[in-house]
Amino acid sequence: MSDVIYTTNLTKAYGKTLVVNNINLSIAKGEIYGFLGLNGAGKTTTIRMLLGMTTPTSGECYLNGKRVNPNNLDIWCDVGYIVETPYSYPELTVKENLEIVRKLRGIADRNCVSWIIKKLNLEAYTTKKTKHLSMGNIQRLGIAKAMIHKPKILILDEPTNGLDPAGIVEVRDLLTHLAKNEGVTILVSSHKLDEISKLATNIVIIHKGNLIKKINGEQLESQLQKSLLVDGKDRAAIQEILSQAGYKVMNQKTPAVLQINQKNAVQNPGKIATLLVQANHPPTLLKVEKEDLEMYFLRTIQGTGGDQSE
């Protein structure tokens, strides 16, 4: 088995409630795998099964070719993780919290604490009790604890929660560096498609426990729907002209403009401009608008016959 993280028909039910249904993941070395879903979709339950925190109802999961079960304790020597909220000892400082992790991990090199503090930009908070940290810095500390032993596998549940935009970029750059330059295999769960799309080499979407879509991160751009937005002084006349020319024109409410989704219009806006100018109704707006990532996510969910609610 060459995949670093691998699951086969991974399933978890609580009574009659099916939380995760036959999830199959295959994640290769050095890959950043985006695990995307609404809150309650089954992301955290899957991660907890991968980490041996929850026993599957059926199916299996493997890390580095070893099946996750209570007898394979050595698996965790090469795994770092965050599951839901990263907890720390509130009365201890950042450095003291990391020293505890160092000792629990059996790391002899004391310099690893100062190394990871610098890596996560926590120098200004070294002697600060964690109960006084902001949510963003608590998250940084959680990532530091996950990385202090330089694991080859990182499993991170919503790792950018609470971080400001600059912090999100720092974590994104860090994870990208680890994957590309150090061969670390990373599984990142999130409900934020925009952030995942900037980071992941592959993305899977899970909804109501089912894996409904897998897409290469580089292919995502081509799957976003595009529309041509048109407006002018006499919107009704413009709509009539375009309709007579064979275009399917819709009235978009926000903003109040005309919208054409046909590929030939989106790819040739100049043709639309020429048509309207020749009809003495020059456009005041002619813009190709790309579907935002959140809309793509929700459209994908709706395309499975499900709804958006959780």
Number of C-alpha atoms within 10 A of each C-alpha: 11 11 16 21 23 23 23 15 16 21 24 24 14 9 7 6 8 15 20 26 22 17 22 16 20 14 19 18 19 21 21 27 25 28 29 27 26 21 14 16 22 23 26 20 21 26 23 18 21 24 22 18 15 13 18 20 15 13 16 21 24 21 21 19 14 15 17 22 17 9 8 11 10 9 17 16 14 15 22 22 25 23 19 15 14 17 13 18 13 14 13 16 20 28 22 18 20 24 19 15 18 20 12 9 13 11 15 9 10 11 10 18 25 16 14 23 22 14 17 20 17 20 15 10 17 19 13 17 18 24 15 13 16 12 16 17 21 23 24 25 27 22 22 27 25 22 22 22 21 19 16 21 27 24 24 23 23 21 25 23 16 16 19 13 9 9 18 17 16 17 19 18 13 13 21 22 14 19 20 14 10 14 16 24 25 29 22 25 26 23 21 17 22 13 16 23 19 15 21 23 19 21 25 19 25 23 26 23 23 19 21 16 14 15 14 15 19 13 11 14 13 8 10 14 15 18 19 25 24 25 20 18 12 11 17 12 14 23 22 12 16 16 13 10 11 8 18 14 19 14 16 13 9 6 8 12 17 22 23 21 18 14 12 13 18 19 13 12 17 12 13 20 18 14 18 19 12 9 12 10 19 19 19 11 15 19 14 19 14 12 14 13 19 13 13 16 21 15 13 16 21 12 11 11 7 12 13 12 9 9
